[in-house]
Amino acid sequence: MALDCILLIDNVPVVDLLELVDSVRVEQSLSEPARFSVRLVAELDELVRDYPLLVDPRLRPGAVVSVIVDDGVGQQACLVRGPIDRHQIHFESGNVGSWLEISGGDRRMEMARAHRTVAWSGRDSDIVGAVLAGYGLVPDVAQTTRLHSDLSQTQNQSGSDLDFLNRLARRNGFHFWISYRTAGLAVVEVGNFKPSPPRPDVPAAPAVIDPFGPSLSINVGDRSEQTMLSLDIDVDFDRPVLSSGLRVLEGVNEATPAVVPAPPNLPLGARPIASFVSGVMREVFLTTAGDPSELTTRAQAALSEAEWFVQARARTTRFALEGRVLQPHMVVPIKGLGLRYRGDYFVTGVSHTLDVNGHSMDLTLARNALGV
């Protein structure tokens, strides 16, 4: 029985191969390349004493695989799109149980291959747009403010494009990831360089909140609405909540102290981490030779990363979510955790497994505030 998904190879549906698929796994995270693995049953052709699947040209290295699933009524979601970069084969005696597993990753794997040395000028957002254009990605880039020039300080790249964009993203408190727009069997790849979740201090399109989107629940009154069997939460109260910095003025041999802002993200609850801290608060200290705006940007980025002090793990299924799919960068409400822990959570990672049992999702989530 074919799995409940659409499998494209080089943009073409492969219905015959889908009949041979035993399982599909897709690993997604906030900033790391998404990875996929597709395991297919490999049968021995007794007439020619060979395994036709192992020499099928459609499964060659570099062939582009897309995994598409239904996401509610009339909607589709592409979980991953990228080239095959690995084959794993298992042979079983008796011609039953042999398999071929193809693996690969999204376009960020391609961006990690070549080393480049470039002195860039312009804003970070302009630089990112130029890099994305080289890979044919549709840009969704939040504008940055600081201007780099040959007369002052260039933005220097010495490494892969992926490492470079991730470094720029971290310095600005952003994430870099690839998302997909689907229309039928057409998949458009979008290169995202922006805060996630959206921040009020960064000009960007507002987040679209779907009032009918998926939600998670456990131990609710009506057990038919329960979408999880268990959930684990880890709360780390010993994280930086303040920031300060020192700006070194090289031309005049002077160091100027600077005070920089509080955590920049909108809290997903009533009580951020600072409200739980007694005594001396942990501080992050930064030093820069740039202008005051650079110090502010870097401090905001450091606090933006540190403020997610609530981490959670859970498992759900597409069936339990009434056909909906969760992916990183979504914000999902969780019910049934009591006054302190219920509320909105940020999805930081999803491990999708599609097999004969359906479509399960192992989730990692985060929160930057609690309820009471």
Phi, psi and omega per residue, in radians:
M1 nan 2.259 -3.117
A2 -1.201 2.569 3.122
L3 -1.276 2.803 -3.087
D4 -1.478 1.237 3.097
C5 -2.800 2.978 3.030
I6 -1.940 2.257 3.115
L7 -1.972 2.083 3.079
L8 -1.931 2.451 2.980
I9 -2.210 2.106 -3.029
D10 0.931 0.750 3.057
N11 1.225 0.219 -3.117
V12 -2.056 2.282 3.077
P13 -1.085 2.450 3.132
V14 -2.109 1.317 -3.057
V15 -1.107 -0.673 -3.118
D16 -1.157 -0.667 3.101
L17 -1.246 -0.593 3.127
L18 -1.072 -0.539 3.091
E19 -1.139 -0.399 -3.128
L20 -1.644 -0.110 -3.059
V21 -1.288 2.208 3.085
D22 -1.575 -0.668 3.141
S23 -2.797 2.714 3.046
V24 -2.283 2.315 3.055
R25 -2.180 2.377 3.070
V26 -2.290 2.160 3.136
E27 -1.854 2.097 -3.121
Q28 -2.123 2.485 3.046
S29 -2.474 3.138 -3.073
L30 -1.117 -0.873 -2.978
S31 -2.210 -0.212 3.129
E32 -1.456 2.652 3.089
P33 -0.995 2.385 3.042
A34 -1.221 2.467 -3.138
R35 -2.120 2.563 3.083
F36 -2.269 2.690 2.970
S37 -2.489 2.318 -3.132
V38 -2.151 2.063 -3.140
R39 -1.771 2.188 -3.111
L40 -2.081 2.521 3.083
V41 -1.238 2.212 3.127
A42 -1.861 2.002 -3.095
E43 -1.837 2.471 3.124
L44 -1.436 2.219 3.022
D45 -1.461 1.880 -3.058
E46 -1.113 -0.484 -3.082
L47 -1.202 -0.792 -3.095
V48 -1.803 -0.037 -3.133
R49 0.935 0.882 3.124
D50 -2.567 2.904 3.108
Y51 -1.858 1.757 -3.083
P52 -0.985 -0.604 -3.096
L53 -1.086 -0.590 -3.048
L54 -1.245 -0.297 3.129
V55 -2.033 0.249 3.111
D56 -1.172 2.094 -3.067
P57 -1.120 -0.351 3.125
R58 -1.189 -0.378 -3.097
L59 -1.751 0.377 -3.113
R60 -1.210 2.723 3.027
P61 -1.023 2.366 -3.131
G62 1.677 -0.303 3.074
A63 -1.106 2.405 -3.028
V64 -1.589 2.099 -3.113
V65 -1.802 2.367 3.012
S66 -2.152 2.353 3.081
V67 -2.007 2.036 -3.074
I68 -2.112 2.373 3.114
V69 -2.266 2.760 3.010
D70 -1.213 2.486 3.131
D71 -2.328 1.330 -3.072
G72 1.508 -3.092 -3.078
V73 -1.265 2.114 3.055
G74 1.280 0.199 -3.139
Q75 -2.151 2.681 3.069
Q76 -2.288 2.681 3.091
A77 -2.303 2.272 3.018
C78 -1.584 2.102 -3.118
L79 -1.402 -0.592 -3.104
V80 -2.865 2.631 3.027
R81 -2.562 2.153 -3.136
G82 3.134 3.030 -3.042
P83 -1.418 2.635 3.017
I84 -1.244 2.305 3.098
D85 -2.273 0.058 -3.132
R86 -2.701 2.484 2.973
H87 -2.082 2.361 2.965
Q88 -2.216 2.301 -3.056
I89 -2.189 2.380 3.071
H90 -2.147 2.191 3.094
F91 -1.840 2.295 -3.141
E92 -2.075 2.398 3.110
S93 -1.114 2.418 3.070
G94 1.673 0.104 3.081
N95 1.126 0.358 3.044
V96 -2.292 2.208 3.112
G97 1.776 -0.004 3.078
S98 -1.354 2.595 -3.128
W99 -2.659 2.773 3.003
L100 -2.078 2.289 3.069
E101 -2.040 2.129 3.074
I102 -1.767 2.433 -3.121
S103 -2.316 2.767 3.098
G104 -3.058 -3.004 -3.121
G105 -2.530 3.026 -3.120
D106 -1.292 -3.066 -2.992
R107 -1.110 -0.264 3.095
R108 -1.132 -0.426 3.062
M109 -1.098 -0.701 3.092
E110 -1.139 -0.640 -3.114
M111 -1.228 -0.261 -3.096
A112 -1.632 0.014 -2.963
R113 -1.479 -0.757 -2.985
A114 -1.761 2.491 3.058
H115 -1.585 2.312 3.133
R116 -2.255 2.505 3.037
T117 -2.115 1.903 -3.049
V118 -2.448 2.430 2.977
A119 -1.786 1.843 -3.054
W120 -1.590 2.553 2.963
S121 -2.095 2.852 -3.088
G122 1.787 -3.078 3.097
R123 -1.339 2.698 3.094
D124 -0.980 -0.705 -3.126
S125 -1.120 -0.643 3.092
D126 -1.182 -0.691 3.119
I127 -1.094 -0.787 3.133
V128 -1.067 -0.751 3.116
G129 -1.025 -0.686 3.124
A130 -1.166 -0.706 3.121
V131 -1.146 -0.781 -3.123
L132 -1.089 -0.638 -3.139
A133 -1.069 -0.558 3.126
G134 -1.165 -0.289 3.127
Y135 -1.927 0.121 3.113
G136 1.224 0.421 3.139
L137 -1.591 2.397 3.039
V138 -1.241 2.161 -3.057
P139 -1.429 2.390 2.906
D140 -2.240 1.521 -2.911
V141 -2.113 2.171 3.037
A142 -1.354 2.386 -3.074
Q143 -1.284 2.361 3.033
T144 -1.772 2.942 -2.974
T145 -1.839 -0.691 -3.002
R146 -1.224 2.365 -3.110
L147 -1.828 2.142 3.081
H148 -1.670 2.448 -3.138
S149 -2.552 2.855 3.097
D150 -1.148 -0.385 -3.107
L151 -1.436 -0.370 -3.126
S152 -2.050 -1.497 -3.096
Q153 -2.528 2.101 3.113
T154 -1.425 2.831 3.036
Q155 -1.657 1.896 -2.962
N156 -1.664 2.292 3.068
Q157 -1.929 2.241 2.997
S158 -2.476 1.493 -3.064
G159 2.769 -2.943 -3.126
S160 -1.282 2.811 3.079
D161 -1.082 -0.641 -3.139
L162 -1.142 -0.818 3.113
D163 -1.059 -0.698 -3.118
F164 -1.133 -0.832 -3.133
L165 -1.165 -0.650 3.084
N166 -1.132 -0.646 3.111
R167 -1.159 -0.766 3.096
L168 -1.099 -0.692 3.137
A169 -1.093 -0.788 -3.103
R170 -1.160 -0.676 -3.139
R171 -1.134 -0.495 -3.131
N172 -1.682 -0.028 -3.075
G173 1.306 0.465 -3.120
F174 -1.853 3.134 2.903
H175 -2.194 2.641 2.992
F176 -2.035 2.149 3.121
W177 -2.662 2.944 3.119
I178 -1.967 2.260 3.043
S179 -2.120 3.100 -3.002
Y180 -2.370 2.480 2.962
R181 -1.953 2.259 -3.085
T182 -2.044 2.507 3.021
A183 -2.518 1.708 -3.016
G184 1.196 -2.140 3.120
L185 -1.716 0.054 3.114
A186 -1.517 2.309 -3.138
V187 -2.159 2.152 3.095
V188 -1.866 2.254 -3.119
E189 -1.610 2.261 -3.095
V190 -2.027 2.218 3.054
G191 -1.617 1.984 -3.088
N192 -1.745 2.270 3.068
F193 -2.411 1.654 -3.017
K194 -2.991 2.959 3.060
P195 -1.188 2.585 3.057
S196 -2.562 2.068 -0.054
P197 -1.102 2.880 3.127
P198 -1.004 2.536 3.129
R199 -1.975 2.536 -3.111
P200 -1.187 -0.363 -3.083
D201 -1.524 -0.059 -3.095
V202 -2.023 2.104 3.119
P203 -1.101 2.105 3.138
A204 -2.926 2.884 3.090
A205 -1.098 2.404 -3.134
P206 -1.155 2.695 3.095
A207 -1.173 2.423 3.096
V208 -1.607 2.006 -3.125
I209 -1.659 2.093 3.141
D210 -1.617 1.893 -3.118
P211 -1.137 -0.301 3.124
F212 -1.867 0.322 -3.126
G213 -1.272 3.045 -3.105
P214 -1.194 2.624 3.041
S215 -2.422 2.757 3.141
L216 -1.952 2.557 3.139
S217 -2.658 2.644 3.108
I218 -2.651 2.489 3.119
N219 0.983 0.647 3.058
V220 -1.522 2.897 -3.069
G221 -1.039 -0.832 3.117
D222 -1.623 1.845 -3.043
R223 -1.165 -0.269 3.076
S224 -1.186 -0.318 3.113
E225 -1.609 -0.056 -3.109
Q226 -1.244 2.264 -3.102
T227 -1.995 0.003 3.113
M228 -2.416 2.634 3.028
L229 -1.647 -0.483 3.134
S230 -2.737 2.833 3.098
L231 -2.689 2.377 3.117
D232 -2.025 2.385 -3.122
I233 -2.198 2.374 3.091
D234 -2.183 2.103 -3.090
V235 -1.985 2.125 -3.142
D236 -1.930 1.828 -3.097
F237 -1.489 -0.099 -3.085
D238 -1.770 1.181 3.120
R239 -2.201 2.758 3.124
P240 -1.068 2.341 3.079
V241 -2.153 -0.161 3.111
L242 -2.227 2.823 3.086
S243 -2.500 2.610 3.026
S244 -2.583 2.957 -3.075
G245 -2.764 2.966 3.116
L246 -2.312 2.173 3.123
R247 -1.818 2.073 -3.104
V248 -1.599 2.096 3.118
L249 -1.668 1.681 -2.988
E250 -1.135 -0.638 -3.058
G251 -1.139 -0.509 -3.109
V252 -2.005 0.160 3.112
N253 0.934 0.930 -3.050
E254 -2.390 2.526 3.080
A255 -2.051 2.218 -3.083
T256 -2.015 2.113 3.065
P257 -1.150 2.662 3.124
A258 -2.521 2.526 3.054
V259 -1.879 2.295 -3.062
V260 -2.096 2.899 -2.899
P261 -1.228 3.022 3.058
A262 -1.358 3.038 3.124
P263 -0.897 2.361 -2.943
P264 -1.573 -0.286 -3.052
N265 -1.338 2.611 3.019
L266 -1.175 2.292 -3.121
P267 -1.222 2.450 3.111
L268 -1.606 0.528 3.140
G269 -3.101 -3.120 -3.059
A270 -1.396 -0.480 -3.008
R271 -2.147 1.824 3.029
P272 -1.265 3.058 -3.024
I273 -1.045 -0.603 -3.082
A274 -1.060 -0.491 -3.105
S275 -1.283 -0.204 3.138
F276 -1.764 -0.161 -3.011
V277 -1.575 2.284 3.026
S278 -2.057 2.601 -3.121
G279 1.463 -2.617 -3.089
V280 -1.313 2.219 3.126
M281 -1.480 2.504 3.103
R282 -1.238 2.424 -3.040
E283 -2.189 2.555 2.997
V284 -1.855 2.290 -3.085
F285 -2.045 2.319 -3.082
L286 -2.214 2.609 3.044
T287 -2.211 2.377 3.133
T288 -2.512 2.662 3.041
A289 -1.728 0.061 -3.107
G290 -1.492 -2.887 -3.135
D291 -1.453 3.010 -3.097
P292 -1.006 -0.598 -3.117
S293 -1.141 -0.584 3.121
E294 -1.172 -0.721 3.126
L295 -1.103 -0.726 3.111
T296 -1.090 -0.781 -3.126
T297 -1.080 -0.782 -3.117
R298 -1.178 -0.649 3.126
A299 -1.192 -0.733 3.078
Q300 -1.054 -0.697 3.138
A301 -1.114 -0.751 -3.132
A302 -1.127 -0.735 3.139
L303 -1.260 -0.591 3.101
S304 -1.083 -0.635 3.121
E305 -1.312 -0.611 -3.034
A306 -1.425 -0.391 -2.945
E307 -1.339 -0.110 3.140
W308 -1.491 1.357 -2.990
F309 -1.539 -0.120 3.107
V310 -1.907 2.108 3.123
Q311 -2.081 2.465 -3.095
A312 -2.451 2.716 3.058
R313 -2.313 2.441 -3.127
A314 -2.707 2.929 3.066
R315 -2.328 2.424 3.068
T316 -2.550 -3.118 3.138
T317 -2.338 2.776 3.081
R318 -1.154 -0.554 3.094
F319 -1.116 -0.797 -3.136
A320 -1.115 -0.526 3.139
L321 -1.579 0.288 3.106
E322 0.971 0.790 3.040
G323 1.535 0.023 -3.128
R324 -1.573 2.788 -3.091
V325 -2.178 2.391 3.050
L326 -1.752 2.467 3.085
Q327 -2.433 2.778 3.097
P328 -0.976 2.679 -3.137
H329 1.402 0.047 3.025
M330 -1.558 2.694 2.993
V331 -1.954 2.178 -3.020
V332 -2.224 2.355 3.074
P333 -1.370 2.511 3.075
I334 -2.138 2.252 -3.128
K335 -1.940 2.741 3.026
G336 1.592 0.227 -3.087
L337 -1.837 0.153 -3.093
G338 1.491 3.026 -3.028
L339 -1.118 -0.618 -3.061
R340 -1.335 -0.703 -2.944
Y341 -1.854 -0.182 3.073
R342 -1.278 2.786 3.117
G343 2.293 -2.855 -3.067
D344 -1.441 2.404 3.085
Y345 -2.216 2.562 3.133
F346 -1.635 2.188 -3.124
V347 -1.393 2.064 -3.101
T348 -1.829 -0.284 3.123
G349 -2.893 2.560 3.088
V350 -2.440 2.278 3.005
S351 -1.903 1.878 -3.122
H352 -1.580 2.351 3.018
T353 -2.233 2.118 3.086
L354 -2.013 2.126 3.096
D355 -2.639 -2.876 -3.088
V356 -1.127 -0.321 3.137
N357 -1.490 -0.126 3.135
G358 2.115 -2.617 -3.073
H359 -2.164 1.849 3.114
S360 -1.797 2.712 -3.128
M361 -2.357 2.050 2.994
D362 -1.619 2.146 -2.955
L363 -1.943 2.528 2.814
T364 -2.051 2.407 -3.055
L365 -2.369 2.839 3.135
A366 -2.518 2.790 3.130
R367 -2.590 2.529 -3.134
N368 -1.917 0.278 3.094
A369 -2.864 2.821 3.066
L370 -2.109 3.047 -3.015
G371 -1.411 -0.886 -3.095
V372 -2.378 nan nan
